[in-house]
Amino acid sequence: MPRNPLDSPLEHQQSLDDMRRKYRAERDKRLSVDRSDLLDLEGELAHYLDDPYLQAAARRPIRDDVDAVVVGAGFGGLLSGAYLRKAGVNRIRLIDRAGGVGGVWYWNRYPGAMCDVESYIYLPLLEEFGYIPSDKYALGADIRAHAEMIARRYRLDTDALLQTSVTGARWDEVLRRWEVSTDRGDVISTQFLVLANGALSKLKLPDLPGLETFQGHAFHTSRWDYSYTGGDARGDLTGLRDQVVGVVGTGASAVQCVPPLGRSAKHLYVFQRTPSTVAVRANRPTDPEWAQSLEPGWQYRRMVNFTTLVTGGHDDEDLVSDGWTDVYRDVLMSPKFAGLSPAEAAKAIEVADLAKMEGVRARVEQIVRDPATADALKPYYRYLCKRPAFHDEFLDAFNYPNVTLVDTQGKGLERVYEHGVVANGVKFDLDGLIFATGFEFGTLYTHRIGFDLVGRDGLKLSDKWSPGMVSLHGVTTHGFPNLLVLPGPGSQSSISVNLVHALWENAAHIGYIVRRTLEEGHRTFEVTEAAENEWVQTLLASVRDISAYLADCTPGRRNNEGRPADRSRQNVDYGKGPIAFYKLLREWRDEGSLAGITFGDLTRAKRTFARNIAPPASVGPYVKRRTGPHVKRGFRLAGKRCILCPHVRLLFGIGMPWQVVLTSAMSNARRLST
């Protein structure tokens, strides 16, 4: 058993010095490899984006006007939609590339897919729905089913445009509305535009020479091809019994899919760049007695308790008590740190981190029987340099006789050829190649979401945010009226391990801004330039300088592949932590003046009409007819869709007199009939 460096204080410095040298050597191996290039999945690589779960359904382009468009149907989009409903918003168009709701959980259907955050705090609105998950950690299918339940409860599926990608959005200064275009030829006019694309929305592949030449089956874990592997999310991948398969990566997705692959494939090669920390998960069924004992408000209290503990805060009780809270309690919050100076505390934390990592490495040694494989799976970096993993079967999979770890010493694969891959100068013939390489993270926002926005005076969001993000609370930005952005990591908000907590808090904030805009009879809202600049300064003043820590970390998404200085200083989270940030948002709302926000000029009567008049679901198109009782008006109701209804609703909604509306409608009817 490796010795705990905390057992002998006199040896702390020697242990630290030795391990620092080891950590730097491992980091430097990976710094020598350039992984900054982003691979555009176009042409011969476009098939990696195809939806394997649902065939695309043909439909006609839609021209419509609605109250709100929400881009993204993950938990961020669903919670935003729910709070928009609560704010009184009537017509909401949810738009997502996927064939269903759930966001990353629509796509992540690989065998073993499960959330590593406790289900009781990860799945939102449990109390409202009266639902308790069956296990402490929910399977991907259960998470997806919960997302579908939210969509149905708030009628977000009714007008959803799925299998549809937004290609652009432009602010119309005359109509004071956003015009959203899609890859299906749709044009949607909307009063409010909410971007909830998600932090994990664009899959990432390594930029490997020859990738397009591989002749076997190749896919990303977020596009799992069960027609090739057989089986389902629980395993039993019968299609792989005679197949040699390679998995690229050993991060969160690989940790979960490697065990079922190892049980099924003829042979499995796991190609590793950097080992993950893999601790005990200890999933278990929900205790019915515990579920019955829960009191009102339990979920939010539990959520706040967890977020407090995993961001260095103090709480007398650990309600979740899992691997996450153990990590932060042992590394950041030990009672031994009380009363220490900042320098002493920093050293004590480093010693505690070393002890924690020694425990992680000891677990590898205890489970993996082959010494060389065990050594390659031991991670050498500070614990929080990479997102920790928790799994009870991953390490044991390397004891299977048909599973081989290929440690690339931080270099990754060299190239792909027709029948396999090259790593460490050796060819590996493969029938199947699976990329467990995650999603884009920290790239330019508009690149990550796949489209640009054009705001007031032709200003592009990509141009405005290229030097660094500028916003108020990470939610809204000057020059883009009625635009609301659900923040992600490093986007002037604050998040933690449980991303859904952040999404929930920010969705409530978005709903409040929209509700106040409508209640007070305004047509538009917009943050002032002064307010967003002040928020940037508040952020910069709150941020702790951890650049030295990040620079010492092994390359990964947290430190921008070893180049933390290349990121804008403005693309940060609120430095005082999530709980303090959510308190700041509540205080801003409670104060009531919407400080930093200016409003447009829609009267209450017009606002009420625009909000409360909903188009009947079965209204069909108005077309010109030459005989019958409506000859003088020139219209009749027929077919499936009202071509002019959106136009008429839009003009009434922005306050046009009825005479102008009628004249415009007649003119458009004559144009349509010719």
N, C-alpha and C positions, 0 to 999 in steps of 0.2 A: 504494500500500500504506500503510495507517495506520501512524503511527510508534509504536514500542514505547516507553512512558514510562520503562522501565528503562534506555534507552540514554543518557539525559542526566540524571544525578542532580540537577543543579541545577534541573531543571524538574519534579521530583517533586511539590512542593507545589502548583504552579500546576495541573498535570494533575489532581491529586487534588481540589483545590477546584472546578475546572470540572466534573469528573465527578460529584462529590457533589451539586452543584446540579442537574445533569441527572437523576441518579437520583432525587432527591427530587421533582423536578417530575413525573417519570413515576409515581412512587409516589402522589403527591397526586391525580393524575387518577383513580386507581383507588380511593383511599380515599373519594372523594366519592360512590361508588355503594354502596348497601346490598345486600350479598349474603348476609346472615346467615340469611335465612329458609330453612327446610328444607321441601321440597315433599313432602308425603305422597302417595304414588302409590296413590290410592284412587278408587273410582267410575269416572269417565270416563277416568282416567289409569292405571287398574290394568293395562291391557293392556301397558304398557311393561315389566311384570315377567314376562309370559308367556314360557315356554320355547319358542323356535322350533325347537329341535333334536329334541325328542321329545314326542310327544303324551302327556298325562297318562293313566295307566292306573288304572282303578277297582280298588279292593280293599276288603276288609272291615277294620274297625278291629281292632287287635291289643291284647290285654291280655297282658302278659308280665313276667317278672322276669329280670333279667340281672345280670352282674357289673359291667359298665361300659357307660355310654352316652357316646359321643363325638359332640358336636354340631359338625358341619362335616367335609366330606370333601375338603378341600384338603390340601396337604402337611403343614400343622399337624396336622390330624385323622389323617391316614394315619401320620405319624411317631409321634403319641401312641398310636395303635392298635398299631403295631409294638412300641413299648416296653412297652405293657401286656401284649402277648403274651409278650414276653421276661420280664416280671415274673411270669408264671404265670396271668394272667387268662384265663378260659375264654370265657365268652359276652360278646361285645361287640356292641352295636348302634351302628352308624354312622348318623347321621341328617343328611340334607341336603336342602335345597329343590331342588337340581339333580337332573337325571335320571341323573347319573353322577358319578364321583369326579373330582377335579382342582381343586375350588374355583374360583378366578378363571379358571383355564385350562379349566374346563368351559365357562364363559360366554364368554370372550374367543376367539371364532373369526372375528373380522373379518379381511378380506384383509390379509396382511402381518404378522399377529400373531406376535411373536417376543419372547423375553426379552432385556432389555438387560444382563443379568449373564451372564458366561461360563457355558456349559452344564456344564462340568466341575466347577464349584463350586456351581451352582444346583440341579442334579438330585441329590437325596440318594441315598445307599446305592449308588452306582455300583460301588464295589469289592465290596460284598456280592453284587451281581447279576452282576458280571463284564461290565459293559456300559460302552462308551465312546460318547458321542453322535457323530453323523456330522459335526457342524459346531460351530465355536466358540460360536456363538449359536444356540440351538435354536428351531425353529418351534413355534408353539402346539400343533399336532397331535402333535409328538414329545413335548412336555412332558406332554400329556394321556395319551399312551400309557404314559409312564413311571409316572404316577400310578396308572393301571390295573394296571400290573405289581406295584406295591407292594401294592395292595389284594388282588390274587390271592395273592401270596406269603404274606401274613400272614392270609389268610382273612377279610379285613375286608368283603368283598363278600357273604359268605354270609348274614349277618343284617342287612345294611344296609337301612335304610328311606330310599329315595330318593324324589324328588318329594314330600317331606314336610317341613313346617316345624314346629319346636318352638314352642308357644304359651305354655308356662309350665313351671316346675319348683318343686316344694314339698318341703321336708324333713319327713319323718314321724318325729317324735321317739319314737314308740312302737316302730315297726319299725326305726328307725335307718337309713332308706334314703331315697333321692330318688324322688319320683313325677314323671315327665316326661309332659306331655301334648302332643299334636300337633294340627295342623289336619285330620288324617284321623280324629280320634276315638280315636287310640291312647292307651293309658295304660301306661307302662313303669315298673316298679319296678326301681331299680338301686342297687347298693352305692356305686359311684363314678360321679361325673358330671364329664366333661371338656368344657370349652367351648373349641372350636378354630374359632370362626366366621370368623376371619381379619380382617386389617386392611382388606381390600378386598372386602367382602361385600355392601354395600348400595349399589346404583347411585344416582347423584345426577343430578337434572335441574334446570336453572335455573327459578326460580319466575317464569315469564313470563306476563303477561296474555294470554288467548286461546289458551293452549297446547292446550286441549281442542277448539278449533274447527277445527284444521287438517284438511283433507280429503284430503291426499295421504298418501303412505307415510311414517311417522315411527317411528323406533326408536333405542335406545341402542346404542352399539358392542358392548356385552356381550350384546346380544340380536339379533345380525345377522340380517337377513331375506334369506336367499339366494333365497327364492321370488320376491322382488322384484328383487334385483340380478343374479341369475344368477351363474354362476361358482362359485368355491370360495376357500379361504383363500390360494391362490396367485395369485388375480386372475381375469382374463378375465371381467369382469362384464358379460356380453352383454345382460343385461336393462336396462342403463342407456344404451344407444346413442342412444335418443331422449328421454332424461330429463334434466331440469335438477335438480341435486341441491345441497343445502346441507349443509355440515359445520360444526357449532358446536364450536369449541375448536381449540387448536393445541398440546395437551399430548402426552403419550406415545402415547396411542391414535391421535390424529389424525396425528401424525408418521408412523405406520406405514400407516394406511389411505388417506391422501390420494394417494400416488403411484398405487396401482391404481385408485382412483376417477377420478383425472385421466386415466388412460389409457383409461377406458371410458365415462365419462359424456359426453353431448352438451355439457353445460356444468357446471362445478363451481364453486360459491362457497364459500370458506373464511372463516368469520366468526371473527375473532381479537379476544380481549380483551387478552391479554398474550403476546408472542412467547416461545418457548422458546429456550434455548441448544441448538443442534444441531451436534454435532461428528461426526467420522468414526467409523463403526462398524467397517468393514473385516472383515466376516464372511468366513470361509474354511473349507473342509473340514478335518476332523481329519487330521493327518499320521499315517499308520499306523506309521511308525518311532518317532515320539514316543510313541504309544500303547503300543507294545511295550516301550518303555524304562521305563515307570512301575514304581516299586517299591512294595511293600506300605506302606500308610499314606499314599499319595500324595494322595488326595483331601482328607483332613482337614488335612494340612500345607498344601496349596494354599489351602484355605478360610481357615485361620487367617492365612496370609501375606497374603491379599487383605484380610481384615477389619482386620488390623493396619495396613496401609498406608493404607487409606481412612478410618481414624479417627485419623490423626495419629501413629501409632506408627512405630517404626523396624524395618526388616529389611534385611539386607545384600543380599537378592535380591528381585526383583519377578517372581514366578512367572507371574502372569496378564498383566501388561504390556499394558493396554488403556487406553481412554479414561478409565475411572474412576481407575486408579492414576496416570495422567498428571496428571489434575486435582489430586489431593491432593498429589502430589509437587511440582508446580509452584507450588501456592497455599499449602500448609501446611508443607511439609517441605524447602524449598530449603536447601542448605548455607549460603547467604548469611545465614540467620537465626541461625546458631550464634553464641552468645556475646552476643546482643543483650539489652538490658533488656526487660521486658514491654512498655513503651511503644514502644520502638524496633521490637520484633518485630511488634507490632500494626500499626504503620505500614508496615513492610516487607511484611507479608502483604496489606495493602490495596493496595499498589503492585503486588504480584505478581498479585493478583486483577484489577486493572485491566488488566494486560498480557494475562492470559488472556482476559478479555472482549473486549479489542481484537482478539485473534486470532479469536474467535468472530464478531465483527461483520465482520472482514475476509473471512472465509470466505463470509458471506452476500453481500457485495459482489462477490466473485469469481465466484460461481455464478449469482446472480439477475440477469438482464440489464436488467430495467426498474428504473431508479433509485428511483422512488417506492415500488415494491413491496419492493425491497431495504431501503430505509430503514425501512419499516414492520415488516419481519421482524427488525430488529436489536434484541436485548434490552438494556435499560439497567437493570441491577441487579447486585448482587454475585453471583458465580457460584453460590454455594451457597444463595442465597435460594430457589431452586426446584430440583426434581430435574432434573439435566441430561438431555438427550436425545442419542441417537447414531443417525444414519441417513445413508445414502449417496445417497438418492434424493429426500428430502422437499423440499429447497430447489430442486432442478432441476425439480420438478413445477410450480413457478410460472413456468417458461418455456414451458409448454404454452399454446397460444393459447386453449384452452377452460377454463383455470383462472384464477379471479379471487380475489385476496385482498381481503376487506372488513375493513379495520382499524377497529375501533370506538373506538379511543383509550381503551381501558380501561373503556368503559361497558357492553359486551356488547349483546345484542339488546334492543330496546325492547319489542317485543310480537310475537305470532304472529297471523296472520289466516287465513281459510279456505284461501287459495291461496299462502301464503308467510310471510315474516317482514319486520319493519321494523328497519332498522339505520341509524344516522346520519340518521334522518328519511326514508329512501328505502325504498320497497317493493321486495322481491325475490320475484318469482313463482317457486315451486318445485314440482316434482313429488314430490321426496323430501327429507326432513329427517332428518339423522343427528346424534345428540348424542354427541360425543366428550368428555363432561364428567366422566368419572371416577366415583369412589366417595366416599361419606361418610368423613370423616376427622376424628378429634378430637372427635366428638360424644359425648354421654353413652353409656356402654357399653351399657346395656340398650336404648337407642333404636337403636343401631347393629346389635345382634344380633337385635332384633325381638321380644324377650320379657323378662319380669322373672322373678326368682327369689325365693322366700320361704324364708328360712332358719329358724334356731332362734327360737322365741318370736315368730313372725310377722314377723320383720325382713325388709324388702325390700332387695334389693341396690341398686336404684335410689336408695332413701333413704340407705343407708349411704354410697354413693359419690358422691352428688350434691355434697357440699361438696368432694370430692376423694378419690381412690382411697386405700384403706388395705389393705395386704397384707403378706405375707412373700415377698420375691423376685418380686413380681408374679404369683405362682402360686396362692396360697391366702389366704383371708381369714376372720377370726374371725366366728363366728355362722353359718357355712356349712360344716358338717362334710363331709368327703369330696368337697368341690368343688375342682376343679383348673382353672385358667384359663391358657390358652396366651397369653402377653402379646403385645401389639403395640406400636407406637410410643407413647411417652409414658405407659407403663403400669407404671412401677416395675420395669422389667427393663432390657434394653439391646439395641438392634438396630442394624444398619448397612445399607449399600446392599444386601447380600445377605441378604434377609429369611429365606431358607431356613436359613442358618447359625444364626440365632437360634432358629428353630422347632426345629431338630434338637437344639440344646443344651437347650432348655427341655423338649422331649419326653422326653429322657433323664432330666432332673430329675424330671419327673412320674412316669415309670416307676419311678424309685428310691423315691420316697415310697410309691407303691402297693405295691411289692415288699416294702419293710420292714414296712408295715402288715400284710400277709398273712403274711409269714414269722414274725413275732413273735406271730401269733395274735390280732391285734386286729380289732375290728369297725369301728371308726371312727378317724379322726384329725382333729385340728383345731388350727389355730395359736392361740396365746394372744394375748390383747389386748396384753399387754406386748411380745411379740415383734414384732407388726406395727407398733406405735407406734415401737419402736426402729428398725425398718427404715425407716420414713418419715423419722426424724431422720437416719439414715445417708445417705439419698438427698439430703435437703436440704443436708446438710453437704458432699456431694460435687459438687453441681451448680455449674458455672460460670455466672456471670451474663452471659447473652448477650441480655438484653432490649433493650439499645440497638441491637444488630446487627439483631435481628428487627424492631424498630420501624421501622428504616430500609429494610427489605426491601419489595419490591412485594407487595401483598396476595396471599396464596395459602394453601395448607393448612398450610405450615410455621409461619406466624405467625398462624394463625387469622383469615385474611382481613384482616390488618392490625391485629388487636386481640390481640396476644400476652398482654396483661395480664388479659384476660378468662378465661384458662384457669387452673385451680387450680395453685398452686405444687407441689402434691403429684403432679400428673399429669406426671411427668418420668421420664427414663431415668437409670440409674446414671451419675454424672458422670465416672467414671474410664474409661469406655469399655467396649465389649463384651468385649474380651479379658480385662480385669481382672474384669469381672462373671462371666464363665464360670469363671475361676479361683476366684472367691469361692464359686460354687456347688459346684465340685469339692471345695474344702476343707471346705465344710459337710457334704458327703456323706462325705468321707474321715474326718472327725472321728467320725462314726458315732452320735452321740447324738440326732440330729435335733433340735437345739436350737430351742426355741420351739414344738415340736409336742407335743400331748398325745394320748393314745390311749384308745379305749374298751375293752370287756371281752368279747371273743369268745375262747373257749378254742381251743387248737391243734387239737384233734380236730374241733371243730365247723367251724373254718376250713377244714381239709383237706377235709372232706365237702362243704362249700359250694363250694369251688373246683374240686374234681376230678370231681364228678358232673355230666356234661353230658347234657342231654336228647337222646334219639335224634331224628334229623331227621324220622322218619316217624311219630312218635307222634301219635295222633289223640285226639279228645275222649273223655272218660269220660262216658257217659250212662247213666241208669237204665234197666234192663230188667226185665221182669216174669217172664221164664221163663229157664231155662238153668242152667248150673252155678254161676253167680256171683250167684244170687238173694240169698243172705245178705249178700254184700258190697254188692250194689246197683249194681255198675258193669260196664261192658263197654268194650272198646277198639274204636273205630269212627271212620270219617271221617278228616279231615286234621289235626285239632289237638286237643291235650289241654287242655281248659278248666281242669281242676283242677291239672294238673302245676305250673304256675308258683306257684300257691298253696301246694302241698305243698313244693316246693323252697324257697320263701321261708321257710316256718315252720321247716323243718329247718335252713336256712342261718343263721337268727338264734338257733338253739339251743333251740327248743321241744322238749319231750319227745315221744316218738313217740305216746303216748296222746293228748296234746293235738292233735297233727297229725291223727291218725285221726278223732277226734271232730269236728274242724273240717271235715275233708274230707267226712265223712258228712253233716254239716249243710248244707254248700254243695251237695252232690249232690242232697239232698232239695229245696233251694230252687230249683235249676236245673230240676228235673223238673216243678215245679208251673207 
